[in-house]
């Protein structure tokens, strides 16, 4: 839209509104425009890393433009618009194009957050709220081939579940200029991270599902201590063992191997039922309330003290096969082991043999050695499910109601840290890049 010189003379305010409307409707020349996304909302890519996502909904668009009016007026007030103001049509397209960019991406001057997977509108709203307007958001699944390449090339942060499945061949190298590659999951041991550009930090969603997994660990521990599965089966056989003794966990020691987000959440629950918490993490220190904490070198002390051992450590070169026959032997004869992390941290055959030889010892297995998500199938090489002192679940500890929304918010908040220049959390070391 362009105002004529006559309308400018009749109303001095018209050039201002005319410039506003016209600047928002212009399109950059093809040579200066990188590409446009074919999506539900209009995406404008401008020179450099910035880009603007303008809503197509008329009411949303109206609100966005009205919010920009005050900024525009302040910015161009020194030009002293009056009846003698040069008509808008004589203002250079380069200037007007910049006005459009200013209006649309005042708060989107940073490179965007690129999301590699589909999200519902509800979950998109969570992204917008957690990102708090620090950058634009580009949804990779809504873009055509050319726009995908451009989005990845200019991404500030990539948010992904699995780059090997969500990125197409050759796309990973386009992320060389990104500030962070943020995964939605906590364990990335099965993802080929070597395909990603060297020098770009990689972060897991450490503790993203912590509360759900901690509740699962507590439930399994209580089911073992209270003989719930055993007595359920006995009841089916007509056996009413009312006076068979079970165990109290209160007053005992909960040992936690891997005291990150999941371990800390588990520790809080265990303290709530009266257990003392002993923990191991890499640094041997924590801000959480614990009764004892050490480094991995002190694992034997943890094992000997624990009535209940919860494994919540990541799978790394250091933790693979960490718990074998010797470590199990150090645990108490009626100990309870709960694994919500990775099956490979515990040696499979030694665990089975220990369970057979020590029927008072219970293993609660949520994380298995061969699983569908990581390996394409579920398989066990030892008949754990035939043992009465095994409580099993299909690695569903992270599936609590609301857990996925909470983990999404935490992942986006970490993306926000990287986009605003803060140090992101949960950046992994080389020992966690197993593929």
VEXDOMAR-493185 format. One record per residue (C-alpha): residue in three letters; z, y, x negated. Coordinates in steps of 0.02 Angstrom, whole numbers, plus 50000, padded with zeros to 5 digits. Each point is the difference from the previous one (the first is absolute). Layout:
<pts>
ALAZYX...
</pts>
This chain:
<pts>
UNK500005000050000UNK499545017449935UNK500465017250066UNK498675013350016UNK500285017349928UNK500105007250175UNK501464989050050UNK500855004749836UNK499855018350042UNK500664997750178UNK501514989949945UNK500665001549820UNK500964983650020UNK498444990050039UNK499404998449819UNK501664991749956UNK499904987350141UNK498164997749968UNK500314996149818UNK501354987650049UNK498924990550124UNK498435000749895UNK500884994649841UNK500704984750086UNK498314994950068UNK498915002149844UNK499424985449895UNK499815000649813UNK498264997649927UNK499584982049963UNK500055002949813UNK501805006050011UNK500624986950122UNK500524983449927UNK499994989350158UNK500714998950175UNK500984985950076UNK499364992150158UNK501634998250089UNK500935005350156UNK500485016449920UNK498935012149903UNK500274998249814UNK499375013549883UNK499924996749813UNK500055015849895UNK499745002849815UNK501384992349897UNK501314988250068UNK500425009550159UNK499334995050170UNK500365004750179UNK500194989050154UNK499735010950153UNK500464993050171UNK498614998050127UNK501205001350147UNK499715017550072UNK501835003950026UNK500514994149826UNK498575009749925UNK500525015750096UNK501784998749937UNK499414997649821UNK498895015450009UNK501335010850082UNK501234995249863UNK498745006049872UNK499695017250078UNK501545008349926UNK499574993649826UNK498225006350014UNK500535017250061UNK501215002149856UNK498724994149874UNK498615012050051UNK501025015050059UNK499625009749840UNK498184999950052UNK500525012650137UNK498864994150141UNK499445014650108UNK498525005650101UNK499025002149838UNK500344982249942UNK498454990949942UNK499484987250131UNK500604982449970UNK498234993549979UNK499885009349834UNK501534991249925UNK499444987249871UNK500044981850054UNK500984995549842UNK501435011550052UNK499984993950179UNK499994982149942UNK501555003449898UNK500835007650152UNK499684983750093UNK500804990349860UNK501505011849994UNK500274998550187UNK499844981250003UNK500874994749842UNK501285013149954UNK501274986149990UNK498724987049947UNK499595007049828UNK500574983649921UNK498914984649988UNK500184988850152UNK500954984450039UNK498714986350027UNK500564985450108UNK499044983949976UNK500484990850160UNK499905003250186UNK501455007950092UNK500375002650184UNK500195017850064UNK501894997350007UNK500064995149817UNK498825014249953UNK501305011750074UNK501314992149886UNK498865003649851UNK499785018150052UNK501875002450025UNK500484992049834UNK498655009349904UNK500655016550073UNK498355009249978UNK499914999249810UNK498214993550002UNK498624993750111UNK499874981650049UNK498384990149988UNK499864983050083UNK498824989649897UNK499554988150141UNK499265014550100UNK498775005249866UNK498224994949960UNK499514993649828UNK499655016849919UNK501555008150072UNK501084985549943UNK499435002449822UNK500305018750008UNK501734997850077UNK500544987749866UNK499285010649860UNK501025015050057UNK501564990950062UNK501695006549950UNK500884984050052UNK499344983650071UNK501124990950124UNK499564981650015UNK500634982750045UNK498834990549886UNK498665008549896UNK499074983749972UNK499684998650187UNK499905018250055UNK498905006949861UNK498194994849984UNK499224994449835UNK499915014549879UNK501135011650100UNK501594997449898UNK499275009149850UNK499765015650107UNK501895002350003UNK500085005149817UNK500535017750046UNK501364995050125UNK501825004449972UNK500664983850073UNK499494983650080UNK501364996150126UNK500174982750075UNK500774996850170UNK500874984249940UNK501384996949874UNK499244985149909UNK498295002449921UNK500034984949886UNK498514992050090UNK498875015549995UNK498775001949854UNK500675016649935UNK498944998749843UNK498525005350108UNK500805016950027UNK499685014549880UNK501135000149848UNK501155014849991UNK500205002050188UNK501814996350050UNK500264985850123UNK501515000050116UNK500674986750115UNK500885003750164UNK501674995049926UNK501294998350138UNK498725003950132UNK500594985550108UNK501764999549929UNK501045000350159UNK499004986450087UNK500054988749848UNK501855003149972UNK500394994950178UNK498974984249976UNK500944995649841UNK501665002550089UNK499444989550149UNK499464985649888UNK501635000949902UNK501054999650158UNK498964985850072UNK500364990049843UNK501855004349990UNK500294996450185UNK498954984150002UNK498995006650146UNK498424989849970UNK500974984149960UNK501105000950155UNK498525004450110UNK499204983649947UNK501654990850023UNK500165006550176UNK498274993250040UNK500674983149947UNK501525001950112UNK501215003849858UNK501265013750042UNK500775004249832UNK501195013450058UNK501254997549861UNK498814997949852UNK500425013849879UNK498745013549957UNK500135014249875UNK500535018150003UNK498995011449888UNK501295014050008UNK500955001149837UNK498634991049905UNK498745006849874UNK498225004150046UNK498935000149844UNK498405009950016UNK498604997149874UNK498885015350013UNK500995015250056UNK498625011650057UNK499745005750179UNK500134982750077UNK501464994949891UNK500965015950037UNK499724998350188UNK500584981949989UNK501545005249902UNK500505012550134UNK499914986650135UNK500964987449896UNK501385012649965UNK500065002950187UNK500544982050029UNK501295000949863UNK499084992849850UNK500125006849824UNK498335004849927UNK499444995449825UNK498265005749953UNK498704999749863UNK498635012649970UNK499025005249847UNK501125014549954UNK501714992850039UNK500515015250101UNK499865006350179UNK500625013550118UNK500364986850132UNK501754993550026UNK500174983449907UNK501424990049923UNK499004995249846UNK498275003649932UNK499084993949847UNK498314998249918UNK498944984050005UNK500794994449838UNK501614997150097UNK499214988650130UNK501154985449959UNK501535010450043UNK499245004250169UNK499574981950038UNK501734993549957UNK500885012950109UNK498874999250153UNK500434990750159UNK498375006550068UNK498485004649894UNK498655011250076UNK498365001549903UNK499115016450034UNK499175003349832UNK498125002749975UNK498974986349922UNK499635005049820UNK499714991149837UNK501875001049972UNK500544993350170UNK498724986050022UNK500974983549992UNK501615009349961UNK501074988350106UNK499844982149940UNK501104984749987UNK501215007849875UNK500245015650106UNK500274990050160UNK501284989149911UNK501025015749961UNK500175004050185UNK501424993550106UNK499804982850079UNK500045007350176UNK499005015449953UNK498675007950109UNK498355006249929UNK498935011950103UNK498255004549938UNK499105014250090UNK498985005249847UNK498754987949922UNK500084981149995UNK499434999749819UNK501625008049940UNK500844983350035UNK499294984249922UNK499464989150145UNK500374982349942UNK501685004049918UNK500575008450162UNK499514984950103UNK500894988149883UNK501555010950000UNK500054999850190UNK499844981150005UNK501394997549872UNK501145013350077UNK499984998450190UNK501335013650019UNK498835012549917UNK498825009150119UNK498335008449967UNK499355013050122UNK498155001949963UNK499015014450072UNK498845002249850UNK498954984849955UNK498984994749850UNK498324998550089UNK499775011850146UNK498525005150111UNK499995018649959UNK500004997449812UNK499164983049983UNK499054996950161UNK501094985550056UNK501794993950020UNK500474985249893UNK501584992749925UNK499964986949864UNK501774994150039UNK500604994550174UNK501265014150023UNK499835000050188UNK500664982250009UNK501665005149923UNK501495004350112UNK500635013049875UNK498435010850009UNK499775014550122UNK498215006050004UNK498995014650068UNK498155004549978UNK500275015249886UNK500235010850155UNK501535009549940UNK499025016450001UNK499444998450181UNK501495008250085UNK499655011950144UNK499555017149932UNK499934993949820UNK498155003549979UNK500145017850062UNK501485003149886UNK499094992849850UNK498465010750038UNK501065015650002UNK500814995549834UNK498334996449919UNK499275016650059UNK501545009349940UNK499684992849827UNK498195005550013UNK500635017450043UNK501045000249841UNK498474996649895UNK498945012850093UNK501305013749976UNK500234996649815UNK501644990450011UNK500234983349913UNK499634985850122UNK501244986050022UNK499744981449966UNK498615001949871UNK499794982749927UNK499964995249817UNK498754989249909UNK501094984550023UNK499725001050189UNK498105000549983UNK499754981350003UNK498165000050047
</pts>
